[in-house]
Amino acid sequence: MAKRFSQEFKQQAIDYALANSHEPLATIAGKLGVGYSTLDKWIRTASTEGSSKRALSPEQQEILTLRKEIKQLKEANDIFKKVHVYFLTDQAKKSTR
């Protein structure tokens, strides 16, 4: 059976999550004894924009941007490595014939 939370608790949880944007939402949800998706839904519902994105400092926003860029670069690098190995093995096959 699903837990029922009062409207007051929900609002306090939302306020706490927004005030502590430096903490991961999953950590906050665990501290409050609420599921991550439940807390995320409460924040999205309460937000006028319909987004669960909490206010981030410029430094936090830059970190997120840089992490995304690092991920993309690593993926591109992995692709180049695989292509390189493919062509090396293809050349080796051709030279032994």
N, C-alpha and C positions, 0 to 999 in steps of 0.2 A: 504494500500500500504506500502510495506517495505521501511524503511529508507535506504538511500545510504550514506555510509561513505567513505571519501577519504582514499587513501592508507596511506597518512601521518598521519591522525587521528588514523587509525588502529595501525600503528607502535608506535605512542605515547602512545596509550592505553595499548599496550602490554608491552612497556618499563615501564610504570607507575605500571602496575600490578606486573611485575617481581621485580621491585625495592621496592615495598611495600608488600612483601610476608607475613608480620605479620597481614595484614588486610584480612578479608574474601573476596573472589572473588566477592561474591554477593554485598557486600558493595561498592567495587570499581566500579562494573558495574553500580550500582545505582548512584554513584557520577558522572559518565561519561555519564549517560543517555543512556546506552546500556543494552540490555538484558544479563542476566547471561550466558545463553547458547551461545549467540553470542560472548561474550568476551572469553569464554572458547574455542570456536572453533577457534578464531583468534590465541590464544596462542598455541593450539595444532598444527595448521597449520604452524605457524612460528617456532615451536620447531623442532630441527633436530631429536629428539627422538620420536616425535609423542605423547608426553605426556603433559598434562596440569599441571603437578606438578611443582610448583614453588620452587625455592631454599629455603630450610628451614634450620634454624640454628639447631645445634645439640640439643638444648633445645626444640625447637619446634617439632623436629622429635621424641624426647623422650616422649613429651606430647602426641603426636598422638599415639605412640605405647602403652603407658600406658592407654589411653582412650579405645583403642581397647581391651586390656586385661581386663579392668574393665567391659566392655560390655559383653565379653565372660563369665567372672566369674559370673556376675549377671544372665545371661541366665542359666548357669549351676545350680546356687543356686535356681532359680525359678523352675527348673525341679525337683530338690531334694525335695523342699517344696511340690510340687504337688504329687510326689510319696509318700512322708511321709503321707500326708492327705489321699491318696487313701488307703494305707495299714492300717491306723488307722480306717477308716470307714469300711474297709473289715473285720478287726478283731472284731470290735464292732458288725457287723452283725452276725458273726460266734458265738460270745459269747452269744448272745441273743436267739439263736435257741435251 
